[in-house]
Amino acid sequence: MASGKPKKKNPRLASGRKRVRQDIKINAANTSLRSKYRTAVKNVEKAVLAGDKSKVVELFAKAQSVIDTVSDKGIFHKNKAARDKSRLAAKVKALALAA
């Protein structure tokens, strides 16, 4: 009796059923991009901790591209994307100055 989530009702109208199908696809795409975003940021931070300057620069360039893509699609707010890029850039710069 005590299952996790309550069962959702299926929409009656054809347009509602189509909307549900679309939402499933959109949700999957957004989840994938959100994961790619977080992975890119995490990889840069790990490289900074390791102190590998050339790898950091390469990963930061890739991360910027991913962050901009996710921001343009509206998955994360543009200000969040800018804030994350700024923080990563500061870490990369600090590593460059330390070396």
The first five atom37 places (N, CA, C, CB, O) and aatype in JSON, in Angstrom:
{
  "aatype": [12, 0, 15, 7, 11, 14, 11, 11, 11, 2, 14, 1, 10, 0, 15, 7, 1, 11, 1, 19, 1, 5, 3, 9, 11, 9, 2, 0, 0, 2, 16, 15, 10, 1, 15, 11, 18, 1, 16, 0, 19, 11, 2, 19, 6, 11, 0, 19, 10, 0, 7, 3, 11, 15, 11, 19, 19, 6, 10, 13, 0, 11, 0, 5, 15, 19, 9, 3, 16, 19, 15, 3, 11, 7, 9, 13, 8, 11, 2, 11, 0, 0, 1, 3, 11, 15, 1, 10, 0, 0, 11, 19, 11, 0, 10, 0, 10, 0, 0],
  "atom_mask": [
    [1, 1, 1, 1, 1],
    [1, 1, 1, 1, 1],
    [1, 1, 1, 1, 1],
    [1, 1, 1, 0, 1],
    [1, 1, 1, 1, 1],
    [1, 1, 1, 1, 1],
    [1, 1, 1, 1, 1],
    [1, 1, 1, 1, 1],
    [1, 1, 1, 1, 1],
    [1, 1, 1, 1, 1],
    [1, 1, 1, 1, 1],
    [1, 1, 1, 1, 1],
    [1, 1, 1, 1, 1],
    [1, 1, 1, 1, 1],
    [1, 1, 1, 1, 1],
    [1, 1, 1, 0, 1],
    [1, 1, 1, 1, 1],
    [1, 1, 1, 1, 1],
    [1, 1, 1, 1, 1],
    [1, 1, 1, 1, 1],
    [1, 1, 1, 1, 1],
    [1, 1, 1, 1, 1],
    [1, 1, 1, 1, 1],
    [1, 1, 1, 1, 1],
    [1, 1, 1, 1, 1],
    [1, 1, 1, 1, 1],
    [1, 1, 1, 1, 1],
    [1, 1, 1, 1, 1],
    [1, 1, 1, 1, 1],
    [1, 1, 1, 1, 1],
    [1, 1, 1, 1, 1],
    [1, 1, 1, 1, 1],
    [1, 1, 1, 1, 1],
    [1, 1, 1, 1, 1],
    [1, 1, 1, 1, 1],
    [1, 1, 1, 1, 1],
    [1, 1, 1, 1, 1],
    [1, 1, 1, 1, 1],
    [1, 1, 1, 1, 1],
    [1, 1, 1, 1, 1],
    [1, 1, 1, 1, 1],
    [1, 1, 1, 1, 1],
    [1, 1, 1, 1, 1],
    [1, 1, 1, 1, 1],
    [1, 1, 1, 1, 1],
    [1, 1, 1, 1, 1],
    [1, 1, 1, 1, 1],
    [1, 1, 1, 1, 1],
    [1, 1, 1, 1, 1],
    [1, 1, 1, 1, 1],
    [1, 1, 1, 0, 1],
    [1, 1, 1, 1, 1],
    [1, 1, 1, 1, 1],
    [1, 1, 1, 1, 1],
    [1, 1, 1, 1, 1],
    [1, 1, 1, 1, 1],
    [1, 1, 1, 1, 1],
    [1, 1, 1, 1, 1],
    [1, 1, 1, 1, 1],
    [1, 1, 1, 1, 1],
    [1, 1, 1, 1, 1],
    [1, 1, 1, 1, 1],
    [1, 1, 1, 1, 1],
    [1, 1, 1, 1, 1],
    [1, 1, 1, 1, 1],
    [1, 1, 1, 1, 1],
    [1, 1, 1, 1, 1],
    [1, 1, 1, 1, 1],
    [1, 1, 1, 1, 1],
    [1, 1, 1, 1, 1],
    [1, 1, 1, 1, 1],
    [1, 1, 1, 1, 1],
    [1, 1, 1, 1, 1],
    [1, 1, 1, 0, 1],
    [1, 1, 1, 1, 1],
    [1, 1, 1, 1, 1],
    [1, 1, 1, 1, 1],
    [1, 1, 1, 1, 1],
    [1, 1, 1, 1, 1],
    [1, 1, 1, 1, 1],
    [1, 1, 1, 1, 1],
    [1, 1, 1, 1, 1],
    [1, 1, 1, 1, 1],
    [1, 1, 1, 1, 1],
    [1, 1, 1, 1, 1],
    [1, 1, 1, 1, 1],
    [1, 1, 1, 1, 1],
    [1, 1, 1, 1, 1],
    [1, 1, 1, 1, 1],
    [1, 1, 1, 1, 1],
    [1, 1, 1, 1, 1],
    [1, 1, 1, 1, 1],
    [1, 1, 1, 1, 1],
    [1, 1, 1, 1, 1],
    [1, 1, 1, 1, 1],
    [1, 1, 1, 1, 1],
    [1, 1, 1, 1, 1],
    [1, 1, 1, 1, 1],
    [1, 1, 1, 1, 1]
  ],
  "atom_positions": [
    [[0.81, -1.19, 0.0], [0.0, 0.0, 0.0], [0.86, 1.26, 0.0], [-0.92, 0.0, 1.19], [0.54, 2.22, -0.69]],
    [[1.93, 1.25, 0.77], [2.74, 2.46, 0.93], [3.82, 2.53, -0.14], [3.37, 2.5, 2.34], [4.99, 2.28, 0.15]],
    [[3.44, 2.85, -1.36], [4.42, 3.02, -2.43], [4.95, 4.45, -2.41], [3.81, 2.69, -3.81], [4.35, 5.33, -1.78]],
    [[6.06, 4.68, -3.08], [6.73, 5.98, -3.03], [5.9, 7.15, -3.52], [0.0, 0.0, 0.0], [5.53, 8.02, -2.73]],
    [[5.61, 7.19, -4.8], [4.91, 8.33, -5.37], [3.47, 7.97, -5.7], [5.63, 8.83, -6.63], [3.18, 6.82, -6.05]],
    [[2.57, 8.93, -5.58], [1.19, 8.65, -6.0], [1.13, 8.54, -7.51], [0.23, 9.75, -5.49], [1.87, 9.21, -8.23]],
    [[0.24, 7.7, -8.0], [0.13, 7.47, -9.44], [-0.52, 8.68, -10.09], [-0.68, 6.19, -9.73], [-1.54, 9.2, -9.62]],
    [[0.09, 9.14, -11.19], [-0.45, 10.28, -11.91], [-1.54, 9.82, -12.87], [0.66, 11.04, -12.66], [-1.45, 8.73, -13.45]],
    [[-2.54, 10.66, -13.04], [-3.61, 10.35, -13.97], [-3.19, 10.75, -15.38], [-4.92, 11.07, -13.58], [-2.47, 11.73, -15.56]],
    [[-3.64, 9.98, -16.36], [-3.36, 10.32, -17.75], [-4.32, 11.4, -18.21], [-3.46, 9.07, -18.65], [-5.51, 11.36, -17.89]],
    [[-3.81, 12.37, -18.98], [-4.7, 13.4, -19.5], [-5.7, 12.81, -20.49], [-3.89, 14.52, -20.17], [-5.4, 11.85, -21.2]],
    [[-6.89, 13.38, -20.53], [-7.93, 12.89, -21.44], [-7.77, 13.45, -22.84], [-9.29, 13.24, -20.91], [-7.96, 12.74, -23.82]],
    [[-7.41, 14.73, -22.94], [-7.32, 15.37, -24.24], [-6.04, 14.97, -24.97], [-7.38, 16.9, -24.09], [-5.01, 14.72, -24.35]],
    [[-6.14, 14.91, -26.29], [-4.99, 14.53, -27.11], [-3.85, 15.51, -26.92], [-5.39, 14.46, -28.59], [-2.68, 15.12, -26.88]],
    [[-4.18, 16.8, -26.81], [-3.14, 17.81, -26.64], [-2.42, 17.62, -25.3], [-3.74, 19.23, -26.73], [-1.21, 17.84, -25.21]],
    [[-3.16, 17.2, -24.29], [-2.56, 16.95, -22.98], [-1.65, 15.74, -23.02], [0.0, 0.0, 0.0], [-0.58, 15.74, -22.4]],
    [[-2.07, 14.7, -23.74], [-1.23, 13.5, -23.86], [0.06, 13.82, -24.61], [-2.0, 12.37, -24.59], [1.14, 13.35, -24.25]],
    [[-0.08, 14.64, -25.65], [1.1, 15.04, -26.42], [2.06, 15.86, -25.53], [0.69, 15.86, -27.66], [3.27, 15.69, -25.59]],
    [[1.49, 16.74, -24.72], [2.29, 17.57, -23.83], [3.1, 16.7, -22.86], [1.4, 18.55, -23.06], [4.25, 17.0, -22.57]],
    [[2.47, 15.63, -22.36], [3.17, 14.72, -21.45], [4.34, 14.05, -22.17], [2.19, 13.64, -20.9], [5.43, 13.93, -21.61]],
    [[4.1, 13.62, -23.42], [5.19, 13.0, -24.19], [6.34, 13.98, -24.41], [4.66, 12.5, -25.55], [7.51, 13.62, -24.28]],
    [[6.0, 15.22, -24.73], [7.02, 16.24, -24.95], [7.8, 16.53, -23.67], [6.39, 17.52, -25.48], [9.02, 16.66, -23.68]],
    [[7.07, 16.61, -22.56], [7.71, 16.92, -21.28], [8.74, 15.86, -20.9], [6.66, 17.04, -20.18], [9.8, 16.18, -20.36]],
    [[8.43, 14.6, -21.19], [9.36, 13.52, -20.87], [10.66, 13.69, -21.65], [8.73, 12.14, -21.17], [11.75, 13.54, -21.1]],
    [[10.55, 13.99, -22.96], [11.74, 14.18, -23.79], [12.53, 15.41, -23.34], [11.34, 14.32, -25.26], [13.76, 15.36, -23.25]],
    [[11.83, 16.51, -23.07], [12.49, 17.74, -22.67], [13.2, 17.56, -21.33], [11.48, 18.9, -22.58], [14.32, 18.02, -21.14]],
    [[12.53, 16.86, -20.41], [13.1, 16.61, -19.09], [14.39, 15.8, -19.22], [12.09, 15.87, -18.19], [15.38, 16.09, -18.54]],
    [[14.38, 14.8, -20.09], [15.58, 13.97, -20.28], [16.72, 14.8, -20.86], [15.26, 12.78, -21.21], [17.87, 14.66, -20.43]],
    [[16.42, 15.65, -21.83], [17.45, 16.49, -22.44], [18.02, 17.47, -21.43], [16.88, 17.24, -23.66], [19.24, 17.66, -21.36]],
    [[17.15, 18.1, -20.64], [17.6, 19.07, -19.65], [18.45, 18.39, -18.57], [16.4, 19.77, -19.01], [19.45, 18.95, -18.13]],
    [[18.05, 17.2, -18.15], [18.8, 16.47, -17.14], [20.2, 16.14, -17.64], [18.06, 15.17, -16.74], [21.18, 16.25, -16.9]],
    [[20.29, 15.75, -18.9], [21.57, 15.42, -19.49], [22.49, 16.65, -19.54], [21.38, 14.85, -20.9], [23.67, 16.57, -19.2]],
    [[21.93, 17.78, -19.97], [22.74, 19.0, -20.06], [23.15, 19.5, -18.68], [21.98, 20.08, -20.79], [24.26, 19.99, -18.5]],
    [[22.25, 19.38, -17.71], [22.57, 19.8, -16.34], [23.73, 18.96, -15.8], [21.33, 19.67, -15.42], [24.62, 19.48, -15.12]],
    [[23.71, 17.67, -16.11], [24.77, 16.77, -15.67], [26.1, 17.14, -16.34], [24.4, 15.31, -15.97], [27.14, 17.15, -15.7]],
    [[26.04, 17.44, -17.63], [27.24, 17.81, -18.38], [27.85, 19.1, -17.8], [26.91, 18.0, -19.88], [29.07, 19.23, -17.7]],
    [[27.0, 20.03, -17.43], [27.41, 21.31, -16.82], [28.16, 21.05, -15.52], [26.19, 22.21, -16.55], [29.27, 21.55, -15.32]],
    [[27.55, 20.27, -14.65], [28.15, 20.01, -13.35], [29.46, 19.25, -13.48], [27.19, 19.23, -12.47], [30.41, 19.49, -12.73]],
    [[29.52, 18.32, -14.43], [30.73, 17.54, -14.65], [31.86, 18.44, -15.14], [30.47, 16.41, -15.66], [33.0, 18.3, -14.69]],
    [[31.55, 19.35, -16.05], [32.57, 20.25, -16.59], [33.16, 21.12, -15.48], [31.98, 21.14, -17.71], [34.37, 21.3, -15.41]],
    [[32.29, 21.66, -14.63], [32.75, 22.5, -13.53], [33.6, 21.68, -12.56], [31.56, 23.14, -12.79], [34.65, 22.14, -12.1]],
    [[33.14, 20.49, -12.25], [33.85, 19.63, -11.32], [35.24, 19.25, -11.85], [33.03, 18.37, -11.03], [36.2, 19.2, -11.09]],
    [[35.33, 18.98, -13.16], [36.62, 18.61, -13.75], [37.63, 19.75, -13.65], [36.43, 18.22, -15.22], [38.81, 19.51, -13.38]],
    [[37.17, 20.98, -13.87], [38.08, 22.12, -13.76], [38.55, 22.25, -12.32], [37.38, 23.44, -14.23], [39.74, 22.46, -12.07]],
    [[37.63, 22.14, -11.37], [38.01, 22.28, -9.96], [38.99, 21.2, -9.53], [36.76, 22.24, -9.08], [39.92, 21.48, -8.76]],
    [[38.81, 19.97, -10.0], [39.74, 18.89, -9.67], [41.12, 19.16, -10.25], [39.21, 17.55, -10.19], [42.13, 18.93, -9.59]],
    [[41.16, 19.66, -11.49], [42.44, 19.96, -12.13], [43.16, 21.09, -11.41], [42.23, 20.31, -13.61], [44.39, 21.08, -11.3]],
    [[42.4, 22.07, -10.92], [43.0, 23.18, -10.17], [43.63, 22.64, -8.89], [41.94, 24.27, -9.84], [44.75, 23.03, -8.53]],
    [[42.92, 21.76, -8.2], [43.47, 21.17, -6.97], [44.72, 20.34, -7.25], [42.42, 20.31, -6.28], [45.65, 20.31, -6.45]],
    [[44.72, 19.66, -8.4], [45.89, 18.86, -8.77], [47.06, 19.74, -9.17], [45.53, 17.91, -9.92], [48.22, 19.34, -9.06]],
    [[46.77, 20.96, -9.63], [47.83, 21.9, -9.99], [48.37, 21.75, -11.39], [0.0, 0.0, 0.0], [49.45, 22.25, -11.69]],
    [[47.64, 21.06, -12.26], [48.08, 20.85, -13.64], [47.62, 22.02, -14.5], [47.52, 19.5, -14.2], [46.48, 22.06, -14.96]],
    [[48.54, 22.97, -14.72], [48.18, 24.25, -15.35], [47.67, 24.08, -16.79], [49.38, 25.17, -15.35], [46.65, 24.68, -17.15]],
    [[48.34, 23.3, -17.6], [47.93, 23.15, -19.0], [46.57, 22.45, -19.11], [49.0, 22.35, -19.79], [45.74, 22.81, -19.94]],
    [[46.36, 21.47, -18.26], [45.08, 20.75, -18.27], [43.95, 21.66, -17.8], [45.15, 19.48, -17.39], [42.83, 21.59, -18.3]],
    [[44.24, 22.51, -16.83], [43.23, 23.44, -16.3], [42.76, 24.39, -17.4], [43.8, 24.25, -15.11], [41.56, 24.63, -17.55]],
    [[43.71, 24.92, -18.17], [43.36, 25.87, -19.23], [42.48, 25.19, -20.27], [44.62, 26.45, -19.88], [41.5, 25.76, -20.74]],
    [[42.85, 23.98, -20.64], [42.08, 23.21, -21.63], [40.67, 22.91, -21.12], [42.8, 21.9, -22.0], [39.68, 23.12, -21.82]],
    [[40.58, 22.41, -19.89], [39.27, 22.07, -19.32], [38.41, 23.3, -19.1], [39.45, 21.33, -18.01], [37.18, 23.24, -19.23]],
    [[39.04, 24.43, -18.75], [38.28, 25.66, -18.52], [37.65, 26.15, -19.82], [39.19, 26.75, -17.92], [36.52, 26.64, -19.82]],
    [[38.37, 26.02, -20.92], [37.83, 26.43, -22.22], [36.6, 25.58, -22.58], [38.91, 26.31, -23.33], [35.6, 26.1, -23.06]],
    [[36.7, 24.27, -22.33], [35.56, 23.38, -22.6], [34.4, 23.7, -21.67], [35.98, 21.9, -22.45], [33.24, 23.71, -22.08]],
    [[34.72, 23.98, -20.41], [33.67, 24.28, -19.43], [32.93, 25.55, -19.81], [34.28, 24.41, -18.03], [31.71, 25.62, -19.67]],
    [[33.65, 26.56, -20.28], [33.01, 27.81, -20.69], [31.99, 27.55, -21.8], [34.06, 28.82, -21.17], [30.9, 28.1, -21.79]],
    [[32.37, 26.71, -22.74], [31.47, 26.39, -23.85], [30.2, 25.69, -23.34], [32.18, 25.5, -24.87], [29.09, 26.02, -23.75]],
    [[30.38, 24.73, -22.45], [29.24, 24.0, -21.9], [28.35, 24.93, -21.08], [29.72, 22.82, -21.02], [27.12, 24.87, -21.18]],
    [[28.96, 25.78, -20.27], [28.21, 26.71, -19.43], [27.39, 27.66, -20.29], [29.17, 27.51, -18.51], [26.22, 27.92, -20.0]],
    [[27.99, 28.19, -21.36], [27.27, 29.09, -22.24], [26.1, 28.39, -22.93], [28.21, 29.68, -23.28], [25.02, 28.97, -23.08]],
    [[26.32, 27.16, -23.36], [25.25, 26.4, -24.02], [24.08, 26.19, -23.08], [25.78, 25.05, -24.5], [22.93, 26.41, -23.47]],
    [[24.36, 25.77, -21.87], [23.3, 25.5, -20.89], [22.56, 26.79, -20.54], [23.88, 24.86, -19.62], [21.34, 26.8, -20.36]],
    [[23.3, 27.87, -20.43], [22.7, 29.16, -20.12], [21.79, 29.63, -21.26], [23.78, 30.21, -19.84], [20.69, 30.12, -21.02]],
    [[22.26, 29.49, -22.5], [21.47, 29.91, -23.66], [20.16, 29.13, -23.78], [22.28, 29.75, -24.94], [19.15, 29.67, -24.24]],
    [[20.19, 27.88, -23.37], [18.98, 27.05, -23.45], [18.03, 27.31, -22.28], [19.36, 25.58, -23.48], [16.91, 26.81, -22.27]],
    [[18.49, 28.09, -21.31], [17.62, 28.46, -20.2], [17.52, 27.41, -19.11], [0.0, 0.0, 0.0], [16.61, 27.46, -18.29]],
    [[18.43, 26.46, -19.09], [18.4, 25.41, -18.08], [18.87, 25.96, -16.73], [19.28, 24.21, -18.5], [18.3, 25.65, -15.69]],
    [[19.91, 26.8, -16.78], [20.32, 27.57, -15.61], [20.2, 29.04, -15.99], [21.78, 27.21, -15.15], [20.32, 29.39, -17.17]],
    [[19.96, 29.88, -15.02], [19.84, 31.31, -15.27], [21.18, 31.86, -15.75], [19.37, 32.07, -14.0], [22.24, 31.37, -15.36]],
    [[21.13, 32.86, -16.6], [22.36, 33.43, -17.17], [23.27, 34.01, -16.1], [22.02, 34.49, -18.19], [24.49, 33.99, -16.24]],
    [[22.69, 34.54, -15.02], [23.51, 35.09, -13.94], [24.24, 33.99, -13.18], [22.65, 35.91, -12.98], [25.38, 34.19, -12.75]],
    [[23.6, 32.84, -13.01], [24.26, 31.71, -12.36], [25.43, 31.23, -13.21], [23.26, 30.55, -12.11], [26.51, 30.92, -12.7]],
    [[25.2, 31.16, -14.51], [26.26, 30.73, -15.42], [27.43, 31.71, -15.37], [25.72, 30.61, -16.86], [28.59, 31.29, -15.32]],
    [[27.13, 33.0, -15.39], [28.19, 34.01, -15.34], [28.95, 33.93, -14.02], [27.59, 35.41, -15.53], [30.17, 34.07, -14.0]],
    [[28.22, 33.72, -12.93], [28.85, 33.61, -11.61], [29.79, 32.41, -11.56], [27.78, 33.5, -10.51], [30.91, 32.51, -11.06]],
    [[29.33, 31.28, -12.08], [30.17, 30.07, -12.06], [31.41, 30.24, -12.94], [29.36, 28.86, -12.53], [32.5, 29.83, -12.56]],
    [[31.24, 30.86, -14.12], [32.39, 31.1, -14.99], [33.39, 32.03, -14.31], [31.93, 31.69, -16.34], [34.6, 31.83, -14.4]],
    [[32.88, 33.04, -13.64], [33.74, 34.0, -12.96], [34.54, 33.32, -11.85], [32.91, 35.15, -12.39], [35.74, 33.56, -11.7]],
    [[33.88, 32.49, -11.09], [34.57, 31.78, -9.99], [35.62, 30.82, -10.52], [33.55, 31.02, -9.13], [36.71, 30.7, -9.95]],
    [[35.3, 30.13, -11.61], [36.28, 29.22, -12.21], [37.47, 30.01, -12.76], [35.63, 28.37, -13.32], [38.63, 29.61, -12.6]],
    [[37.18, 31.13, -13.41], [38.25, 31.96, -13.97], [39.18, 32.45, -12.87], [37.67, 33.15, -14.76], [40.39, 32.51, -13.05]],
    [[38.6, 32.8, -11.72], [39.42, 33.26, -10.6], [40.33, 32.14, -10.1], [38.53, 33.78, -9.46], [41.49, 32.38, -9.76]],
    [[39.81, 30.92, -10.06], [40.63, 29.79, -9.62], [41.76, 29.5, -10.61], [39.76, 28.54, -9.43], [42.89, 29.21, -10.22]],
    [[41.43, 29.59, -11.9], [42.44, 29.36, -12.94], [43.52, 30.43, -12.86], [41.79, 29.35, -14.35], [44.71, 30.13, -12.97]],
    [[43.11, 31.68, -12.66], [44.06, 32.79, -12.57], [44.95, 32.65, -11.34], [43.32, 34.12, -12.54], [46.15, 32.91, -11.4]],
    [[44.35, 32.25, -10.23], [45.12, 32.07, -8.99], [46.17, 30.97, -9.18], [44.17, 31.72, -7.81], [47.29, 31.08, -8.68]],
    [[45.81, 29.92, -9.9], [46.75, 28.84, -10.17], [47.89, 29.34, -11.05], [46.04, 27.64, -10.84], [49.06, 29.01, -10.83]],
    [[47.55, 30.15, -12.04], [48.58, 30.69, -12.94], [49.55, 31.61, -12.2], [47.91, 31.46, -14.1], [50.76, 31.59, -12.44]],
    [[49.0, 32.42, -11.29], [49.85, 33.34, -10.53], [50.73, 32.6, -9.53], [48.99, 34.37, -9.8], [51.87, 33.01, -9.28]],
    [[50.22, 31.52, -8.97], [50.96, 30.76, -7.97], [52.15, 30.02, -8.61], [50.03, 29.76, -7.28], [53.17, 29.78, -7.97]],
    [[51.98, 29.66, -9.88], [53.03, 28.88, -10.54], [54.2, 29.7, -11.02], [52.46, 28.14, -11.69], [55.15, 29.16, -11.59]]
  ]
}
